[in-house]
């Protein structure tokens, strides 16, 4: 007994920390009266936008924007902060209350609450962790205020908004302003990425932070692919696939990462005055799930200054803001001009102002409104019924446990160049080594990407944008060994653009092997008598045919178990521009090799021009 008591005494500090962790998580869903009082005191102070430098003289934020509207939450889909908080799901309300704790420095804010509860001081641990997903705009494309690093994420509206929040939540000091809240900011924005394009790698991107606040899990995730999404939907077309992609993202995050507060930001205000904006309808699914949806357009007064001079935007009527108008004369006048997907730093600053006022309106409402028992109990469990069709959601589904996953961004980060080896050669080595190491292609440690003909290289053709790239000659072939589950699917993400040098690849499946289903030991079933993968093939062009001069990631979903192949290379009844069912008849739980071979579909290779193709990721389920 004495020995047992001594053991418990030695273990008590650890037990106390575990108890504090549990208590912090159990009580994290509702702000205490003391916390509410401190939080309310913070919001009695006037909101002060933060500037790295003065805006151009012609841009007066109070004239260009309706900041009074934004201060009440009017730039949110719910049109006011009270309605937005009332609509929050229980899990999102708890998550957003953790954001408020982190900003206001309350007892269990951010990742420090457990340590604080155990009596452990952690001055270096962030109180709030902000993670940003987006395209080149949020990566800092063309953003240069000559203060922040040029073309960097620190110049973007997201970083400006976070910096402004930190200054508005500055602690009260005894002799003046106190310390800023400790906020960790990280951007995973990547140029040319769309909502659909990020879905295959979403589990890996979020999973790298762990599933615990103390392990680095983000407190707040800002999501904005509105620029690239708007350019991916054909002009005048409906956007059910985009809606399904956004809905798939929201459902995955609410199911797999409930503690993370979500903010869907819709900042792109439209391509031009004659093109309906598909983003409001697609991003609007956030409201169905109780997720805050920020819409920059709702706070705009002067459209010719809100994004860029004379970019052809309409006046700010509700119909036009919602993307239903197809024509209108704004202050820009003249012929319509495309609104650049890379606005200037001043536009980033204006968006940051709207975001600052909107987030503080949400935080203020959370400090005033008591948690509803009905809300917290009824919406913490199952997700509401989806808005998109089952077929579309299945096509855009996030593969939470991929049976095979090859993401260039992750693969490229692993090897480190040495002084003796050039970086390019170093990045070629994984592919060469993989070709030599796969004596047993079904081995668990068998590398998945193998060059079997010609040249494919894993490298960055632009900083921060790695991929498996070939420029020929044809038929340069790259192979991925895939393992499938009960419903074989493959998601291939590649670079698509308008440059004439972009080429075409042919996709095939080969070396199909049968395996016993999990949990059912015994010999594998025989191969089916009709082996469609021996005949089915598809060609995929990296060159756009819609006239849009935009280069960004594109995603093709292969229904690998389907027997149909609706691709022009199989039959003339399918147009080159048609993306139909791409199936290979792969049986459940089988393994196979996906072959990606460069072909001279437009014969650029024969006239001395490069035929470039870039694969960004391959994910199988």
N, C-alpha and C positions, 0 to 999 in steps of 0.2 A: 504493500500500500504506500509506504514511504517513497519507494522507487517510482510508483505511478504518479504520486503527487509532484515529485520532482520533475518528471517528464512533462506533466501538464503545465508546471510553472515555466519550464523552458519554452514550451510551445505557445504560451499565452499571447505574446506579441503578434505572432502570425495569425492565431485564432481571432484576435481583436481586429486585425486588418481585414480578414475574411468577413467577419460580422459587419464591419463598417461598410465594406463593399456591397454586401447584400442589402444593408439598410439604405445605403445611398441609392441603389437601383430600385428598391421597392418603393422608396418615397420620392423618386424623381419625377413622378407623374403629376405632382401638384405643388405649387409654390406655397410655402408656409406664410402665415400672417406677417411675421417679421420680414420675410423676403419680399412680400408684396409691398410693405411699407418702404423698404429701401429702394425697391424698383420704381415705385411711384415718385419718390423724391428725385430720382435721376431724370424722369421724364417731365418734371416741372421746369427744367432748364430749356431755353430755346435751342432749336436745332441749328447747328452751324455747319454748313458744307465745307469740306476741306479742299483746298486748291494747291496744286504743286506750283502753279503760276497763274497769272491773271488770264481770263478768257479774252479773245479778241474783242475790240471795242464794239463791233457791231452785234455781238451776242450778249444780250442781257438775259440771264436765266429766268428772271421773273416775268419777262415778256415772251420768251420762247417757250417756256414751260408753265404749266399751272401747278406750282409747288404747293399752294394751299390745298388743292385737290389731292395731291400726292400725300400730304401730311395727314389726311384722314383715311388713307388707304384707297383712294379713288383710282389709283393706277393698277389695282388688283382686279382680277376678273369679277370678284364679288362686289366691286365698286365701293366698298368701305371696309375698314379693318374689323369692325364688329361682326359683320357678316362673314368675313373670311375666317375669323377665329371660330365662330359658331359652326362653320362648315367643316372645320378640321376633323379628321379622324382622330380617334383617341391616341393612337400611336404617334401621329404627327404633332398633336398638341403636347404630348410628353416630350417629344424631341425638340420642339420649339421652345419649351420651357427650359430645357437644358441650354439652348442657345442664349436665352435671357440670363440665366445664371452665369454663364461664361462671360457675357458682356458686362454685367453689373457687378461681377466679383462676389456673388452670393456664396453661401456656405458650401454647396456641393457643385459648384460650377465646373463644367467641362470635365477634364480628366483628373482634376485635383480633389474632387469631392471625397473620394474614398480615403485618400491619404489624409485629408483634413479631418475626416471623421475619426481616424485612428490617431490623431494627434501628431501627424508627421508633416513637417513643413516642406513644401515643394515649390520654391520660388521660381525654378527654372522650367517647370512643367506647364505647357500651354493651358490656358483656361478655355480656349475655344480653338477648334481646328476647322478651317474652311478649305474645302476641296472644290475645284472648278473643272467642269467638263465643257468643252466647246470646240469650235473650229478655229480657223486662222484669225478671226477677229479677236477672240479671247486669248489667242496666242500672241497677240500684239502686232499683227500685220498692219504695216503702214502707220503705226502709232508712234509719233515722235514729237514730244513737247520740249525736247532739248534739256530736260531735267532728269527724267527717268531714262534708263537704258533704251536706246532706239529699238523698235520692233521687239519688245519683250513683254511678257505677261504683266510686269509691274506697271506698265503704261496703260493697261486696260481699265475699263469701267469697273470690273469686279474688284480689282486691287484698290482702286480709288474709293470704292464704296466701303470696303473693309477698313481702310485707313480712316475714313471719315467716321465710321461707327466707333472705332477705337477712341478717337478724340472726343466724340460726344459722350462716351461712357468713361471718360477719364475719372479716376478716383478722386474723391474730395481729400485734399491734403490740409494739414494744420496751418501751413504758411503759404497757401496758394494751391494751384493745381497739383494733383498727385500723379501717381504712376498710371500709365496706359494699361488697359487689359492685355494680358499676354495672349496674342493671337498668332497661331501658326497658319500660314497661307501657302497652299500648294496648287499649282495649275497643271492639269493633265490635258489641256487644250492642245489640239493638233490640227494643223491646216488640212483642209480638204475632207474633214470628217463630218458625217451626217449622223442623225439619230439612229438610223438603221445601220450605219457603218460601225457604230460603237457597240451595238448589242452583242456581237460575238465575243468581244474581249471584255465585256462589262464585269463578269465574275472575277477575272484575273486582275482588272484594274482596281476594283474595290477590295478584293480579297487580300491584296498585298499589305493592307493596313491592319489586318486582324479584325476580330469581331468584338473587341473590348476597347473601351475608351482609354484605359491605361496603356494599351498596346499600340495606340496611335490611330484608332478609328476616328474618322471625321465626325464633327458635331453637326456641320452644315454642308450640304452639297448644292452648289449652284450649277444649273444645267441650262445651256443655251446653244443650240445648234440652229437657231432660227434663220440665220443668214444662208447657210448651206442648204438647209431643208427647203427654203423658199425657191432656190435655184434648181433643186432636183425635181420639183413637181412641174410638169409641162404647163405652159401658160393656158389658163382657162380650164384646166382639168380638175376633176375632183381628187381628193387626197385620202381615200380610205387606207391605202397602204401606209402613208405617213402617220395617220391617226393611230393605226394599229401598232406601228413602231414606238410611238410615244407612249401608248397605253401599255405596251409590253415592258418598257423601261420602268414606268411607274409601278406596275404590278410586281415586278421583280424586286424593286427597292423596298416596297412596303412589306413584301413577304419575307425577303431574305435579310434586310438590313433595317429593321424597324427603328432602332435608336437614332438613325441619321435623319435630321430635319432636311426637307427638300424645298427648293425654291426653283420653279421652272420660270426662266426669264425669256420673254419674247421681245427682243429688242429691234429686230429688223422691221422696218415700217413699210416695206414693199419694194418691188423691183422698179416699177414706174407707175404712172397714174392710170394706165390702161390695163394693167395686169392684176387680176384679183389676187389678193394675198391669201394663200392657203393655210398660213400658220395659225391664225386665231382659232379656226375650227379644230385643227389637229392638237394644238397645245391645250385647248379648252377641256380635253378629257381630264386634266388635272383636277378640275372642280368636282368631277364625279367621284374622285377618291379623297377629297378633303385635303388636297395639296395646294398651297399658295401658288398662284400664277401671276407673275408680274408682267404688265404690258406697257411698255414705254409709250406706245402710240396714244394711250388714253390720257396722258398728261401733256401732250404736245399742243401748242397754240400756233406756232409759226413753223410750218412744215419746210419752208425753204432754208431754215437755219437749223432745224432739228437733226438733220443727218448730213446734208451737204448742200451747197448753193445750187438751186435750180436743178434738182435731180428729178423733177417731174412728178412730185407727190401731190395728192389731192388735198383739199381742205379737210379739216378734222371733224366732219360729221360722223355720227355714230355708224351709219351704214358704210361709209368709206373706211373708217377705222377697222370695222369688222371684216373688211375684205370683200364686201358684196358689190361695191360700185365698180364699174368698168371704165368710167370716164369722169372727168371733172377738171375744172380749171383752178389750180392753186396759184400761189404767189409766184411760183417759178415761171409760169407763162411759157409761150413758145412751144417748140416740139418737145415731146417727152424724152428725157434722158434716163438711162439706167442709174439707179442709186448704187454707188460703189459698195461692194461687200466689205471694203476696208475703209471705214470712216476715219476722219482725223481725230487727233487727241481731244479736241474740243467737244466732239460728239460723245466720245467716251466720258468726258467730264459731265455732260448733261445727263447721260444715262445714269451715271453714278449718283447724281443728285436725286433723281427720281427713285433709285433703289434705296438710297439712304433714308429718305422720308417714308418710303413704303415699309421698310423693315422696322423702323422705329415706331411707326403706327401700329404694326403688328405687335411689337414688344410692349408698347404702352397698353394695348387692349388686353394682352395676356396678363399684365400686372393688375388690371382693374377687374377683369371678369373672372369669377370663381369657376373652377372646373365643374362641368356638368356631370353628375353621376350617370345620367342616361347616356351622355356622349361617350364617357370614358369606358363604360361597360359594354355598350352595344357595338362600338366600332373598333375595339382593340383586337377582335378576332378575325373572322373570315372577311375576305375582300368582297366588295359589291360585285354584282354580275357585270361582265365586261360589256362595253358598248360596241366593240368591233366583232365581226363574225368569227366563229370558231376557226374557220379556214384561214382567215387573215392572221389571227393571233398565232395560230400554229406555224405559219410561214415566218412570222417575225419573233418567234419565241426565243427568249434568252435561255441558252443551254447552260443550266446551273452546274451540272456535273458532266462536262464534255468527256467523251471517251477518248478523244484525241484533240489536242489544241496546239497550234503553231502560230504564235503572234510575233511578228518581226520585231516589234518594239522590245519585247522581252528577250528574244533570242539575241538581238544585237547588243543588248546591255551586258550580256554575260562575259564574253571574252574581252580582255583588255590588251590594247596594243603595247608592244614592247619597243625599246629603242632599236633592237636588232631587226624587228619585223615591221614593215609599213602597216598602217591601219587597214588598208584595203586587203592586203594579203591575209592579215590576221582574221578578217571577217570571212574570207573564203574558206578558211580551214574547217569550220564546222561542217560545211557541205561535203568537202573532200573526205573528211574523217567518217562522216555518216555513210558515204558510199562504200567504204572499206570495212565498216564495223558491222554491217547487217548480214552476217552469215545466217542468222535466224531472224527473219523479219517479224516474227510474232513475239520475240523476246521483249520483256517489259522495258529493258534499258536500250532498246534499239532506237537510235535517232530517226526522226521522221522525215527530214528533208534531204533528198539525195539527187545529185546531178548525174544523170545517166547518159546525157549527150550534150555536146556543145558547151555553152557557158551560161550559168546562172550565178549571181553573186549577191550575198547578203551585205548590203552597205547602205549608207545614207547618200542619196543623190542630192538631197537638200538637207541642211542641218535639222536634226530632230525628226527626220522622216525616213526611217530605214525601211527596207523591203527586200524581198527576193527579186532581183532585177536581171533581165536579159536584154541585150541589144543585138542578139543573133550570134551566129548564123542559124537559120532554120535547118533542121528541127531541134533546136536546143530544148532539152527536156528536163523538167524538175518533177520528182516524185515524192509523194507523201504517203507513208504507211498509216492507214486509218483503221480504227476498231469501232464498230457500231453497236448500238443498243437495240431495243425492241423495235424502234421505228427509225431506220437509218436516214440520217439527214446530214448534209454538208453545207456549211456557210463559207463562201470564199469572198474575201474582201480584196479589191484590187484598185489600182489608180485608173481613173477615166478622165480624159480631157479632150481638147480640141486640136492639139498639135498633130501635124501630118505624120510625124515620126512614130506615133503610137501604133502598135501592131495588134495582132490577133493571135490567140492561143486556141488549141484544141484540147478539150477535156475528155479523158477516157478513164474507165475503171478496169483494172486487171488484177490477176493473181488473187482472185476471191477465194477465201478459205472459210469453212464452216467451223463454228464453235458451239459447245453446249451452252445453253442459257445459264446465267448465274444461279447458283443454288441447286442445280440439277446435274449432279456428277454423272459421268458416263461418256460414251463415245459421242462425238458430234454428229448431227444429222447429215445425210448426204447432200451434195449440191443439187439444186433443182434441175430438172431435165431441160427446161428452157432457160438458157443463160443469156439474158438480154444484154448484159454488159459486153458481150463479145461483139455486138453490132452497134449498140447505141454510142453515140459520140455527139459532142456539142462544140460549137465555136463561139468564142467570146471576144468581142472587139473592145479595145481600150479607147477607141476614138469615138467621141460623141457624134451623133448624127442629127441632133436637134437644133443645131445652129447656135447653141449657148456657149460662149467662150469662158468656161469655168472648168478648172481642173480640181477634182476632189475624189475622195474615196467612193466607190460604188460596191454594192453587195449583190451577189447572186446566190440564191438558195437552191440547192439541189435536193429534190425529193428522191434520194438515192434508192429507196425501195420501190418507187413507182416504175412501171414497165414502159410508160410513155416517154418519148423524146420529141418534144415540139421545138425543133431547132432547124434553121434553114439548111444546115449541112446535111440533114437527113431527108428533107423533102422540100420541093419548091413551093408547096402550099404555105410554108411559113416564111414571112418576110424577115429580112435581116434585123429589123428593128423590133420584132416581136419577141417578148420574153415569156415563153410558155412553160409548161411542165418539163423539167429536165430530170429524167429518171434513168436508172440503170438496172433496175430489177434486183437490187442487192438484198439477200435474205436477212432476217433479223439476227443480231448477235454475230454477224460475220465480220471478217476483216478483209480489207482490199487496199490496193494501191491506187491513189488518184494521180494520174499522169497529166502534167501541164506542159504542152509542147508548142513552141512558137511555130506559126505557119505564115507563109507569105500570102495572106488573103487578098491584100491589095497590091502585092508584088513590089512594095517599096524596097524589099531586100535586093531585088534584081537591078535596081537603078542606082545603087550606091548609097541609099539612104538607110538610116538605122530603123529597125523595127523594135521598138522598146515595149516591154511589158513589165509591170511591177505588181507583185503579189504582196499584200499586207498581212493577211492572216488566213488560216484554214482551220476551221473548227468542225469537228464531227460529233454527232450524238447518236 
